[in-house]
Amino acid sequence: MSSKYIVFFDGVCNLCNKAVAFTLKRDRKKRFLFGSLQGKTGQEYLRKYHLSTDQYHSFMLIEGNVLYTRSTAVLRTLKHLGRGWQLLYVFIYVPQPIRDGVYKLIASNRYKLFGRKDSCRLPTPEEKESFLD
């Protein structure tokens, strides 16, 4: 059995929801599970890793017991998708302060640039098995 990866995202952010849809579409091995940071499981993980439970500025990836955030989480997600997407993992060699600086610039303007929803994304019936709650 292959490992499962957990992705937590801002459930009302249009950019974050597009990233989830992108990942779901390309996750042929069904290795990813998803949860909004606003959801019950997302809140539990935020507390577990001593992170703010009311500020949602980072895409998060959990591999086993290791938490990755910001640009590292995005790059590791692409790496696990395979089928050519792992080639983008080469950007991991860009120093993290630079990668995360770009990430933070986009994250802090994501609602302005991409909009937001009134409520968290609900999975379709086909997607339901890939969502935590």
N, C-alpha and C positions, 0 to 999 in steps of 0.2 A: 504494500500500500504506500502511496506517495504522501508526502507531508502536505498538511493544509496550512494556508497562510490566511491571516485575518487582516482585513483592511477596514480601518475606521475612517470616516469622512464626515464633513459638515453636511448634514442631510438637507439643509435648505439652500445650499450653494449650487447654482447651475453648473459652474465649472466642475465642482466635485462630483456632481451627479453624472456629468458627461464622462468624467474619468472612470467612474464605476461602470457605466454602460460600455465604454471602450474595453475595459478589462473583462467584463462578463462575456462580451462577444468573442474575445480572443482566448478565453480560458477553456480550451478544448478538453483539458484533462480534469476540469472541475476541481482545481486545487485551492481556489480562493473562496473565502467566506467574507461577507460584508456586513457592516453595521454602522449606523449613524452614531456620531459622537453624542447626539442628544438622546439616544435610546438607552434602555436599561443596561444592556451589556456594555455599550460604549462608556457609559458613566462609571460602571464597575471597573473597567480597565483604566480609565483616567485616574480614579482613586488609587488603584493598585500601583500605578506608576507615579503617583504623587504629582499629577498634573491638574491644572485648573478644570473644574467641571462646568464652567460657564463661558469659557473662551475657546473658540474652535478655529485656531489658526494653522492647524497642521493636518496633513494627510498622514495617517499612521499605518504602519505595517508591523504585524507581530509574526515572527518566525520562532516557533517553539516558545521560549520565555524571553526572547530578545525583542525589544521595541526599537523600531526605526521610525524616524520622523522626517518631515520636510523633504528635501531633495533626495536624501538617501532612501527614504521609503519609496519614492516614485521610481528611482532607478532600479532598486531591487525588485519592485513589482514588474517592471519591464523585463528584467533579467529572467524572472520566473515564467514569463509568458512564452519565451522561446520564439520559434518561427521567425527569426530575424530581429525581433524586438530587443533581444538580449544584446545586440550590437551597440545599442545606445548606452549600455552599461559602461562603456569606455569613458563617459563623462564623470564617472566616480573618481577619476584621476585629477579632475579639476578640484582645487582645494575647497574643502567643505565651506569655509566662510564665504567664498565667492558663490558657490552653488546655492547655499542657503540665503545669501543676500538677494539673489535673483528670485528665489522662491518666495521670500518674505515680501518683496516688492509686489509680486503678482498676488499673493495671498491677501495683503492688506488692501488691495484694490479690486478683489474678485467680484464683490457685489456690484460695484460701479461698472466694471467692464463686462460682466457676464450675467448680472441680475441674480435674483434670489427667489425662492418659492415661499409661499405662506406656511407650508408644512413640509415635513420630511418626505422623501421619496418612498413610495410604496412599491414593492416588487410586483411584477406580473406573476400570474400563477406559475408560469414556466420557470421564473427566477426564484421562487419562494425558497427552495431548498438551499440556495446560496446565501440567504440572509439569516442573520442571527435572531433578530426580533423586529 
